[in-house]
Amino acid sequence: MQLSIDLSGREVLVTGSDFAARQAVRRFEAAGAVVSRLSTPQGAGQDGPLPERPFLVAAVDDGQPGWEALLDRCRTVGILVSAEPAAGPAGHITLVGGGPGSAELLTVAAVAALRDADVVFYDRLAPCQELPALTSAELVDVGKKPGHHKVSQSDIEKLMVESALAGNNVVRLKGGDPYVFGRGGEEVASCVAAGVPVRVISGVTSAISVPAAAGIPVTHREVSHMFTVVSGHAPLTEKEHTHLAGLGGTIVVLMGIGTLHQLAAGLRRAGMRADMPMAVVERGYRPGQRTTIADLGTIATAAAGCSNPAVLVIGDVVKVAEANRGTAGAAADLDRLAASLMEA
């Protein structure tokens, strides 16, 4: 069970060593509580005095023996006790996949990493609007937009490493999955080269989730038993067009609006039929989600008003989505419409 309590102006005692409790202190201060501290259990046992009566005791699991006697006494006199996790080891970096942009699709491990972070470097494709509710860490926007990089990739890696070497728990929050066109491998290599401990938390990739948001399965029995994921940032070569056209199955293109014309023309030259179904799904799982469906021969005209972030889907699975529009697809559209109206 999870309960939400308004802590504005409330007295909260955070118990636990300074290092283990530092993030819990920050979380409760960010919630508006008046925080006091008790770093060691000495003198707070069965015969010791109770601290000045707080509204809540946040008990950080710091591994020190002796806290339970104090907590039992607090419970006896009616003081609320909350169990809080200890802060993780300092000076490390966690690459977190943020999924397609909705906080609902963050993994449990991603939420825990954000909760324990001291600094979060995030970009626009991650669920950045919800970050203040997910973490009390310092938030640093290093977002990239097509044709404009606020912070270069090398500078992002430098900032991450410098922050970790200064003793911070660093989270690099990325859209989708860090290892699917997310340059996660480069960032891990930078951490390793600097001697900084690093781990990767996989995320829900937009290659699968965004088509699903539009009711499009990337595989479907007797329709497609494979799918290929392609980056749309740069035009493909003729050899790559030929290879894709001959593979069969479903083709998923991430961030492909800028190269849509070249892709459609190249696949046609490589022999893909002009009536191959194709969909452009914009802003998956976000307000304003929109799906444009045409075929390979007409998609360039049909999608003239589309923009990134978008996922392109090429293949007969698009027809499956159209056939299911009256059930799951329609329900999903209603859910997204309701969410958009609530945010308006």
C-alpha positions as YAML, in Angstrom:
chain: A
units: angstrom
residues:
- id: 1
  name: MET
  ca: [0.00, 0.00, 0.00]
- id: 2
  name: GLN
  ca: [1.20, 3.51, -0.85]
- id: 3
  name: LEU
  ca: [-0.14, 6.54, 1.00]
- id: 4
  name: SER
  ca: [0.30, 10.21, 0.16]
- id: 5
  name: ILE
  ca: [0.61, 12.59, 3.13]
- id: 6
  name: ASP
  ca: [0.96, 16.37, 3.01]
- id: 7
  name: LEU
  ca: [4.15, 17.04, 4.97]
- id: 8
  name: SER
  ca: [4.24, 20.80, 4.47]
- id: 9
  name: GLY
  ca: [5.45, 22.33, 7.73]
- id: 10
  name: ARG
  ca: [5.39, 18.98, 9.54]
- id: 11
  name: GLU
  ca: [8.21, 17.92, 11.86]
- id: 12
  name: VAL
  ca: [10.02, 14.87, 10.49]
- id: 13
  name: LEU
  ca: [12.88, 13.13, 12.27]
- id: 14
  name: VAL
  ca: [15.21, 11.26, 9.90]
- id: 15
  name: THR
  ca: [17.26, 8.59, 11.63]
- id: 16
  name: GLY
  ca: [20.39, 6.97, 10.22]
- id: 17
  name: SER
  ca: [23.99, 7.82, 9.48]
- id: 18
  name: ASP
  ca: [24.65, 11.06, 7.61]
- id: 19
  name: PHE
  ca: [25.83, 9.28, 4.48]
- id: 20
  name: ALA
  ca: [22.99, 6.74, 4.35]
- id: 21
  name: ALA
  ca: [20.31, 9.35, 5.16]
- id: 22
  name: ARG
  ca: [21.39, 12.16, 2.87]
- id: 23
  name: GLN
  ca: [18.91, 11.40, 0.12]
- id: 24
  name: ALA
  ca: [16.03, 10.76, 2.51]
- id: 25
  name: VAL
  ca: [16.72, 14.15, 4.10]
- id: 26
  name: ARG
  ca: [16.58, 15.79, 0.70]
- id: 27
  name: ARG
  ca: [13.36, 13.99, -0.24]
- id: 28
  name: PHE
  ca: [11.54, 15.09, 2.92]
- id: 29
  name: GLU
  ca: [12.82, 18.65, 2.65]
- id: 30
  name: ALA
  ca: [11.62, 18.75, -0.94]
- id: 31
  name: ALA
  ca: [8.18, 17.64, 0.33]
- id: 32
  name: GLY
  ca: [8.08, 20.70, 2.60]
- id: 33
  name: ALA
  ca: [8.83, 18.96, 5.91]
- id: 34
  name: VAL
  ca: [10.84, 20.53, 8.73]
- id: 35
  name: VAL
  ca: [13.61, 17.93, 9.06]
- id: 36
  name: SER
  ca: [15.65, 17.11, 12.15]
- id: 37
  name: ARG
  ca: [18.34, 14.45, 12.35]
- id: 38
  name: LEU
  ca: [19.47, 11.62, 14.59]
- id: 39
  name: SER
  ca: [22.63, 10.03, 13.23]
- id: 40
  name: THR
  ca: [23.36, 7.29, 15.80]
- id: 41
  name: PRO
  ca: [21.11, 5.15, 18.00]
- id: 42
  name: GLN
  ca: [23.25, 5.65, 21.13]
- id: 43
  name: GLY
  ca: [21.16, 7.10, 23.96]
- id: 44
  name: ALA
  ca: [17.93, 6.45, 22.09]
- id: 45
  name: GLY
  ca: [17.36, 2.97, 23.43]
- id: 46
  name: GLN
  ca: [14.95, 1.71, 26.02]
- id: 47
  name: ASP
  ca: [16.16, 4.03, 28.79]
- id: 48
  name: GLY
  ca: [17.18, 7.02, 26.69]
- id: 49
  name: PRO
  ca: [15.03, 10.10, 26.19]
- id: 50
  name: LEU
  ca: [12.73, 10.26, 23.22]
- id: 51
  name: PRO
  ca: [13.56, 13.04, 20.78]
- id: 52
  name: GLU
  ca: [11.21, 16.00, 20.62]
- id: 53
  name: ARG
  ca: [7.98, 14.51, 19.38]
- id: 54
  name: PRO
  ca: [7.84, 14.67, 15.57]
- id: 55
  name: PHE
  ca: [4.90, 13.99, 13.29]
- id: 56
  name: LEU
  ca: [6.85, 11.25, 11.51]
- id: 57
  name: VAL
  ca: [10.06, 9.30, 12.03]
- id: 58
  name: ALA
  ca: [11.76, 8.34, 8.76]
- id: 59
  name: ALA
  ca: [13.93, 5.38, 9.66]
- id: 60
  name: VAL
  ca: [16.77, 4.92, 7.18]
- id: 61
  name: ASP
  ca: [18.11, 1.38, 6.99]
- id: 62
  name: ASP
  ca: [21.78, 2.19, 7.57]
- id: 63
  name: GLY
  ca: [22.78, -1.17, 9.03]
- id: 64
  name: GLN
  ca: [23.52, 0.15, 12.53]
- id: 65
  name: PRO
  ca: [22.15, -1.97, 15.38]
- id: 66
  name: GLY
  ca: [20.10, -0.31, 18.09]
- id: 67
  name: TRP
  ca: [17.50, 1.65, 16.12]
- id: 68
  name: GLU
  ca: [14.63, -0.77, 16.71]
- id: 69
  name: ALA
  ca: [14.24, 0.13, 20.39]
- id: 70
  name: LEU
  ca: [13.69, 3.79, 19.50]
- id: 71
  name: LEU
  ca: [11.30, 2.95, 16.69]
- id: 72
  name: ASP
  ca: [9.27, 0.63, 18.91]
- id: 73
  name: ARG
  ca: [8.90, 3.39, 21.49]
- id: 74
  name: CYS
  ca: [7.81, 5.85, 18.81]
- id: 75
  name: ARG
  ca: [5.15, 3.45, 17.60]
- id: 76
  name: THR
  ca: [3.98, 2.89, 21.18]
- id: 77
  name: VAL
  ca: [3.30, 6.59, 21.71]
- id: 78
  name: GLY
  ca: [1.60, 6.96, 18.33]
- id: 79
  name: ILE
  ca: [4.37, 8.51, 16.24]
- id: 80
  name: LEU
  ca: [4.24, 7.41, 12.60]
- id: 81
  name: VAL
  ca: [7.30, 5.48, 11.45]
- id: 82
  name: SER
  ca: [8.32, 5.21, 7.80]
- id: 83
  name: ALA
  ca: [11.00, 2.76, 6.58]
- id: 84
  name: GLU
  ca: [13.37, 4.48, 4.15]
- id: 85
  name: PRO
  ca: [16.09, 2.90, 1.98]
- id: 86
  name: ALA
  ca: [19.69, 3.94, 2.55]
- id: 87
  name: ALA
  ca: [21.45, 5.99, -0.08]
- id: 88
  name: GLY
  ca: [23.56, 3.92, -2.44]
- id: 89
  name: PRO
  ca: [27.34, 4.11, -2.70]
- id: 90
  name: ALA
  ca: [28.63, 7.50, -3.79]
- id: 91
  name: GLY
  ca: [30.52, 8.21, -6.96]
- id: 92
  name: HIS
  ca: [28.80, 6.03, -9.52]
- id: 93
  name: ILE
  ca: [26.73, 6.48, -12.68]
- id: 94
  name: THR
  ca: [23.53, 4.74, -13.71]
- id: 95
  name: LEU
  ca: [22.28, 4.92, -17.30]
- id: 96
  name: VAL
  ca: [18.50, 4.68, -17.11]
- id: 97
  name: GLY
  ca: [16.17, 3.96, -19.99]
- id: 98
  name: GLY
  ca: [13.16, 6.23, -19.58]
- id: 99
  name: GLY
  ca: [10.91, 4.56, -22.13]
- id: 100
  name: PRO
  ca: [8.91, 6.49, -24.74]
- id: 101
  name: GLY
  ca: [8.20, 9.46, -22.47]
- id: 102
  name: SER
  ca: [5.46, 8.37, -20.08]
- id: 103
  name: ALA
  ca: [6.34, 7.92, -16.40]
- id: 104
  name: GLU
  ca: [3.90, 5.00, -16.35]
- id: 105
  name: LEU
  ca: [6.32, 3.02, -18.50]
- id: 106
  name: LEU
  ca: [9.35, 3.52, -16.25]
- id: 107
  name: THR
  ca: [10.59, 0.27, -14.75]
- id: 108
  name: VAL
  ca: [10.69, -0.29, -10.99]
- id: 109
  name: ALA
  ca: [14.50, -0.20, -11.18]
- id: 110
  name: ALA
  ca: [14.38, 3.13, -13.03]
- id: 111
  name: VAL
  ca: [12.14, 4.69, -10.36]
- id: 112
  name: ALA
  ca: [14.45, 3.45, -7.60]
- id: 113
  name: ALA
  ca: [17.53, 4.86, -9.36]
- id: 114
  name: LEU
  ca: [15.87, 8.26, -9.75]
- id: 115
  name: ARG
  ca: [14.81, 8.25, -6.10]
- id: 116
  name: ASP
  ca: [18.41, 7.63, -4.99]
- id: 117
  name: ALA
  ca: [20.10, 10.06, -7.38]
- id: 118
  name: ASP
  ca: [22.02, 13.17, -6.37]
- id: 119
  name: VAL
  ca: [22.16, 14.52, -9.93]
- id: 120
  name: VAL
  ca: [20.05, 13.61, -12.98]
- id: 121
  name: PHE
  ca: [21.16, 14.50, -16.51]
- id: 122
  name: TYR
  ca: [18.09, 14.14, -18.74]
- id: 123
  name: ASP
  ca: [16.96, 14.79, -22.30]
- id: 124
  name: ARG
  ca: [13.65, 15.73, -23.89]
- id: 125
  name: LEU
  ca: [12.65, 12.21, -24.92]
- id: 126
  name: ALA
  ca: [12.69, 11.00, -21.31]
- id: 127
  name: PRO
  ca: [9.66, 11.59, -19.03]
- id: 128
  name: CYS
  ca: [11.17, 14.89, -17.90]
- id: 129
  name: GLN
  ca: [7.90, 16.63, -16.96]
- id: 130
  name: GLU
  ca: [7.35, 14.13, -14.13]
- id: 131
  name: LEU
  ca: [10.90, 14.27, -12.76]
- id: 132
  name: PRO
  ca: [10.18, 16.64, -9.82]
- id: 133
  name: ALA
  ca: [7.71, 14.06, -8.48]
- id: 134
  name: LEU
  ca: [10.16, 11.18, -8.97]
- id: 135
  name: THR
  ca: [13.37, 12.59, -7.51]
- id: 136
  name: SER
  ca: [14.71, 15.36, -5.31]
- id: 137
  name: ALA
  ca: [18.03, 15.32, -7.15]
- id: 138
  name: GLU
  ca: [19.55, 18.26, -8.99]
- id: 139
  name: LEU
  ca: [18.09, 18.20, -12.51]
- id: 140
  name: VAL
  ca: [20.30, 19.09, -15.46]
- id: 141
  name: ASP
  ca: [18.76, 19.41, -18.94]
- id: 142
  name: VAL
  ca: [21.22, 18.20, -21.58]
- id: 143
  name: GLY
  ca: [18.49, 17.66, -24.14]
- id: 144
  name: LYS
  ca: [19.07, 17.34, -27.85]
- id: 145
  name: LYS
  ca: [16.77, 18.42, -30.63]
- id: 146
  name: PRO
  ca: [17.15, 17.63, -34.31]
- id: 147
  name: GLY
  ca: [19.85, 19.95, -35.62]
- id: 148
  name: HIS
  ca: [20.50, 21.49, -32.21]
- id: 149
  name: HIS
  ca: [22.45, 19.96, -29.35]
- id: 150
  name: LYS
  ca: [22.21, 22.04, -26.20]
- id: 151
  name: VAL
  ca: [25.15, 20.07, -24.79]
- id: 152
  name: SER
  ca: [27.42, 18.02, -27.05]
- id: 153
  name: GLN
  ca: [27.74, 14.28, -26.47]
- id: 154
  name: SER
  ca: [31.35, 14.62, -25.34]
- id: 155
  name: ASP
  ca: [30.37, 17.35, -22.88]
- id: 156
  name: ILE
  ca: [27.53, 15.23, -21.51]
- id: 157
  name: GLU
  ca: [29.98, 12.42, -20.83]
- id: 158
  name: LYS
  ca: [32.42, 14.86, -19.23]
- id: 159
  name: LEU
  ca: [29.72, 16.32, -16.95]
- id: 160
  name: MET
  ca: [28.58, 12.86, -15.87]
- id: 161
  name: VAL
  ca: [32.08, 11.70, -15.02]
- id: 162
  name: GLU
  ca: [33.03, 14.91, -13.20]
- id: 163
  name: SER
  ca: [29.86, 14.75, -11.09]
- id: 164
  name: ALA
  ca: [30.48, 11.11, -10.14]
- id: 165
  name: LEU
  ca: [34.12, 11.80, -9.28]
- id: 166
  name: ALA
  ca: [32.87, 14.57, -6.97]
- id: 167
  name: GLY
  ca: [31.02, 11.88, -5.00]
- id: 168
  name: ASN
  ca: [27.52, 12.07, -6.48]
- id: 169
  name: ASN
  ca: [25.14, 9.30, -7.43]
- id: 170
  name: VAL
  ca: [24.56, 10.24, -11.06]
- id: 171
  name: VAL
  ca: [21.64, 9.16, -13.24]
- id: 172
  name: ARG
  ca: [21.75, 9.69, -16.98]
- id: 173
  name: LEU
  ca: [18.07, 9.48, -17.96]
- id: 174
  name: LYS
  ca: [17.57, 8.73, -21.64]
- id: 175
  name: GLY
  ca: [14.49, 8.17, -23.77]
- id: 176
  name: GLY
  ca: [13.68, 4.60, -24.76]
- id: 177
  name: ASP
  ca: [16.49, 2.16, -24.03]
- id: 178
  name: PRO
  ca: [20.10, 3.35, -23.60]
- id: 179
  name: TYR
  ca: [21.40, 0.69, -25.98]
- id: 180
  name: VAL
  ca: [18.90, 1.26, -28.81]
- id: 181
  name: PHE
  ca: [20.28, 4.24, -30.75]
- id: 182
  name: GLY
  ca: [20.82, 5.93, -27.39]
- id: 183
  name: ARG
  ca: [24.64, 6.16, -27.45]
- id: 184
  name: GLY
  ca: [24.63, 4.28, -24.17]
- id: 185
  name: GLY
  ca: [27.66, 2.26, -25.23]
- id: 186
  name: GLU
  ca: [29.69, 5.44, -25.69]
- id: 187
  name: GLU
  ca: [28.69, 6.75, -22.27]
- id: 188
  name: VAL
  ca: [29.57, 3.47, -20.57]
- id: 189
  name: ALA
  ca: [32.95, 3.51, -22.32]
- id: 190
  name: SER
  ca: [33.62, 7.03, -20.98]
- id: 191
  name: CYS
  ca: [32.79, 5.91, -17.44]
- id: 192
  name: VAL
  ca: [35.04, 2.86, -17.70]
- id: 193
  name: ALA
  ca: [37.90, 4.96, -19.09]
- id: 194
  name: ALA
  ca: [37.58, 7.34, -16.12]
- id: 195
  name: GLY
  ca: [37.41, 4.50, -13.60]
- id: 196
  name: VAL
  ca: [33.86, 5.37, -12.54]
- id: 197
  name: PRO
  ca: [31.51, 2.46, -11.62]
- id: 198
  name: VAL
  ca: [28.60, 2.33, -14.06]
- id: 199
  name: ARG
  ca: [25.52, 0.21, -14.60]
- id: 200
  name: VAL
  ca: [22.71, 0.22, -17.16]
- id: 201
  name: ILE
  ca: [18.98, -0.09, -16.46]
- id: 202
  name: SER
  ca: [17.16, -1.11, -19.62]
- id: 203
  name: GLY
  ca: [14.13, 0.85, -20.72]
- id: 204
  name: VAL
  ca: [11.02, 0.19, -22.79]
- id: 205
  name: THR
  ca: [12.17, 0.90, -26.33]
- id: 206
  name: SER
  ca: [9.98, 3.10, -28.51]
- id: 207
  name: ALA
  ca: [10.63, 0.67, -31.39]
- id: 208
  name: ILE
  ca: [8.04, -1.65, -29.85]
- id: 209
  name: SER
  ca: [6.03, 0.49, -27.46]
- id: 210
  name: VAL
  ca: [5.12, 3.38, -29.76]
- id: 211
  name: PRO
  ca: [3.68, 1.14, -32.51]
- id: 212
  name: ALA
  ca: [1.80, -0.67, -29.73]
- id: 213
  name: ALA
  ca: [0.36, 2.66, -28.55]
- id: 214
  name: ALA
  ca: [-1.17, 2.97, -32.02]
- id: 215
  name: GLY
  ca: [-2.44, -0.61, -31.94]
- id: 216
  name: ILE
  ca: [0.29, -1.91, -34.27]
- id: 217
  name: PRO
  ca: [2.00, -5.19, -33.31]
- id: 218
  name: VAL
  ca: [5.51, -5.45, -34.74]
- id: 219
  name: THR
  ca: [4.95, -9.20, -35.18]
- id: 220
  name: HIS
  ca: [1.73, -11.07, -35.83]
- id: 221
  name: ARG
  ca: [1.04, -14.71, -36.53]
- id: 222
  name: GLU
  ca: [0.91, -15.48, -40.26]
- id: 223
  name: VAL
  ca: [1.66, -11.82, -41.05]
- id: 224
  name: SER
  ca: [5.17, -11.06, -39.77]
- id: 225
  name: HIS
  ca: [7.57, -13.25, -37.80]
- id: 226
  name: MET
  ca: [10.43, -10.74, -37.65]
- id: 227
  name: PHE
  ca: [11.06, -7.03, -37.30]
- id: 228
  name: THR
  ca: [14.04, -4.82, -38.08]
- id: 229
  name: VAL
  ca: [14.82, -1.58, -36.23]
- id: 230
  name: VAL
  ca: [16.52, 1.17, -38.20]
- id: 231
  name: SER
  ca: [17.80, 4.62, -37.29]
- id: 232
  name: GLY
  ca: [16.28, 7.36, -39.39]
- id: 233
  name: HIS
  ca: [18.79, 10.06, -38.52]
- id: 234
  name: ALA
  ca: [20.75, 9.64, -41.78]
- id: 235
  name: PRO
  ca: [19.70, 8.42, -45.24]
- id: 236
  name: LEU
  ca: [20.36, 4.76, -45.95]
- id: 237
  name: THR
  ca: [22.57, 3.53, -48.76]
- id: 238
  name: GLU
  ca: [21.20, 1.75, -51.80]
- id: 239
  name: LYS
  ca: [22.69, -1.47, -50.48]
- id: 240
  name: GLU
  ca: [20.84, -1.00, -47.19]
- id: 241
  name: HIS
  ca: [17.57, -0.28, -49.03]
- id: 242
  name: THR
  ca: [18.01, -3.50, -51.02]
- id: 243
  name: HIS
  ca: [18.78, -5.48, -47.88]
- id: 244
  name: LEU
  ca: [15.71, -4.14, -46.04]
- id: 245
  name: ALA
  ca: [13.39, -4.67, -48.98]
- id: 246
  name: GLY
  ca: [14.47, -8.29, -49.26]
- id: 247
  name: LEU
  ca: [14.22, -9.19, -45.57]
- id: 248
  name: GLY
  ca: [10.46, -9.28, -45.27]
- id: 249
  name: GLY
  ca: [8.73, -8.82, -41.95]
- id: 250
  name: THR
  ca: [8.24, -5.42, -40.32]
- id: 251
  name: ILE
  ca: [10.54, -2.43, -40.59]
- id: 252
  name: VAL
  ca: [10.53, 0.06, -37.70]
- id: 253
  name: VAL
  ca: [12.34, 3.38, -38.17]
- id: 254
  name: LEU
  ca: [13.10, 5.63, -35.21]
- id: 255
  name: MET
  ca: [13.24, 9.41, -35.67]
- id: 256
  name: GLY
  ca: [12.77, 8.98, -39.40]
- id: 257
  name: ILE
  ca: [10.71, 12.01, -40.46]
- id: 258
  name: GLY
  ca: [13.74, 13.83, -41.87]
- id: 259
  name: THR
  ca: [14.67, 10.90, -44.11]
- id: 260
  name: LEU
  ca: [11.17, 9.64, -44.90]
- id: 261
  name: HIS
  ca: [11.23, 10.71, -48.56]
- id: 262
  name: GLN
  ca: [14.60, 9.03, -49.20]
- id: 263
  name: LEU
  ca: [13.54, 5.89, -47.37]
- id: 264
  name: ALA
  ca: [10.26, 5.46, -49.27]
- id: 265
  name: ALA
  ca: [11.91, 6.15, -52.62]
- id: 266
  name: GLY
  ca: [14.85, 3.86, -51.86]
- id: 267
  name: LEU
  ca: [12.64, 0.94, -50.83]
- id: 268
  name: ARG
  ca: [10.57, 1.37, -54.00]
- id: 269
  name: ARG
  ca: [13.73, 1.30, -56.12]
- id: 270
  name: ALA
  ca: [14.78, -1.83, -54.28]
- id: 271
  name: GLY
  ca: [11.57, -3.59, -55.32]
- id: 272
  name: MET
  ca: [9.22, -3.12, -52.38]
- id: 273
  name: ARG
  ca: [5.65, -2.88, -53.61]
- id: 274
  name: ALA
  ca: [4.05, 0.56, -53.73]
- id: 275
  name: ASP
  ca: [0.96, -0.56, -51.77]
- id: 276
  name: MET
  ca: [2.96, -1.78, -48.77]
- id: 277
  name: PRO
  ca: [1.11, -0.39, -45.71]
- id: 278
  name: MET
  ca: [2.99, 2.23, -43.73]
- id: 279
  name: ALA
  ca: [2.26, 4.21, -40.58]
- id: 280
  name: VAL
  ca: [3.80, 7.27, -38.93]
- id: 281
  name: VAL
  ca: [3.16, 7.42, -35.18]
- id: 282
  name: GLU
  ca: [3.96, 10.83, -33.70]
- id: 283
  name: ARG
  ca: [4.43, 11.63, -30.01]
- id: 284
  name: GLY
  ca: [3.70, 8.11, -28.77]
- id: 285
  name: TYR
  ca: [2.22, 8.01, -25.24]
- id: 286
  name: ARG
  ca: [2.22, 11.80, -25.07]
- id: 287
  name: PRO
  ca: [-0.53, 14.40, -25.45]
- id: 288
  name: GLY
  ca: [-1.21, 14.93, -29.12]
- id: 289
  name: GLN
  ca: [-0.33, 11.38, -30.19]
- id: 290
  name: ARG
  ca: [-1.28, 10.97, -33.83]
- id: 291
  name: THR
  ca: [-1.10, 8.13, -36.36]
- id: 292
  name: THR
  ca: [-0.96, 8.69, -40.12]
- id: 293
  name: ILE
  ca: [-1.54, 5.60, -42.27]
- id: 294
  name: ALA
  ca: [-0.90, 5.39, -46.01]
- id: 295
  name: ASP
  ca: [1.16, 3.13, -48.25]
- id: 296
  name: LEU
  ca: [4.75, 3.26, -49.39]
- id: 297
  name: GLY
  ca: [3.85, 5.03, -52.62]
- id: 298
  name: THR
  ca: [1.84, 7.83, -50.99]
- id: 299
  name: ILE
  ca: [3.28, 8.18, -47.48]
- id: 300
  name: ALA
  ca: [5.60, 11.06, -48.40]
- id: 301
  name: THR
  ca: [2.58, 13.20, -49.28]
- id: 302
  name: ALA
  ca: [0.32, 11.89, -46.50]
- id: 303
  name: ALA
  ca: [2.95, 12.59, -43.82]
- id: 304
  name: ALA
  ca: [3.92, 16.04, -45.06]
- id: 305
  name: GLY
  ca: [2.76, 17.63, -41.80]
- id: 306
  name: CYS
  ca: [4.34, 15.07, -39.47]
- id: 307
  name: SER
  ca: [7.29, 15.81, -37.18]
- id: 308
  name: ASN
  ca: [9.63, 14.06, -34.77]
- id: 309
  name: PRO
  ca: [9.54, 12.42, -32.32]
- id: 310
  name: ALA
  ca: [7.94, 9.79, -34.51]
- id: 311
  name: VAL
  ca: [8.23, 6.12, -35.30]
- id: 312
  name: LEU
  ca: [7.67, 4.77, -38.81]
- id: 313
  name: VAL
  ca: [6.26, 1.29, -39.30]
- id: 314
  name: ILE
  ca: [6.42, -0.44, -42.69]
- id: 315
  name: GLY
  ca: [4.70, -3.77, -43.24]
- id: 316
  name: ASP
  ca: [1.44, -5.67, -43.36]
- id: 317
  name: VAL
  ca: [1.13, -5.47, -39.55]
- id: 318
  name: VAL
  ca: [-0.24, -1.96, -40.12]
- id: 319
  name: LYS
  ca: [-3.35, -3.61, -41.57]
- id: 320
  name: VAL
  ca: [-3.72, -5.59, -38.35]
- id: 321
  name: ALA
  ca: [-3.96, -2.33, -36.45]
- id: 322
  name: GLU
  ca: [-6.62, -0.99, -38.81]
- id: 323
  name: ALA
  ca: [-8.65, -4.19, -38.36]
- id: 324
  name: ASN
  ca: [-8.47, -3.85, -34.58]
- id: 325
  name: ARG
  ca: [-9.29, -0.16, -34.40]
- id: 326
  name: GLY
  ca: [-12.78, -0.86, -33.05]
- id: 327
  name: THR
  ca: [-11.45, -2.61, -29.92]
- id: 328
  name: ALA
  ca: [-8.08, -2.11, -28.30]
- id: 329
  name: GLY
  ca: [-7.02, 0.73, -30.56]
- id: 330
  name: ALA
  ca: [-10.19, 2.71, -29.93]
- id: 331
  name: ALA
  ca: [-9.91, 2.16, -26.17]
- id: 332
  name: ALA
  ca: [-6.33, 3.35, -26.20]
- id: 333
  name: ASP
  ca: [-7.33, 6.45, -28.19]
- id: 334
  name: LEU
  ca: [-10.02, 7.26, -25.61]
- id: 335
  name: ASP
  ca: [-7.53, 6.88, -22.77]
- id: 336
  name: ARG
  ca: [-5.05, 9.22, -24.46]
- id: 337
  name: LEU
  ca: [-7.82, 11.72, -25.27]
- id: 338
  name: ALA
  ca: [-8.92, 11.74, -21.62]
- id: 339
  name: ALA
  ca: [-5.33, 12.24, -20.48]
- id: 340
  name: SER
  ca: [-4.89, 15.13, -22.91]
- id: 341
  name: LEU
  ca: [-8.06, 16.82, -21.68]
- id: 342
  name: MET
  ca: [-6.96, 16.47, -18.06]
- id: 343
  name: GLU
  ca: [-3.62, 18.12, -18.85]
- id: 344
  name: ALA
  ca: [-5.21, 20.91, -20.85]
...
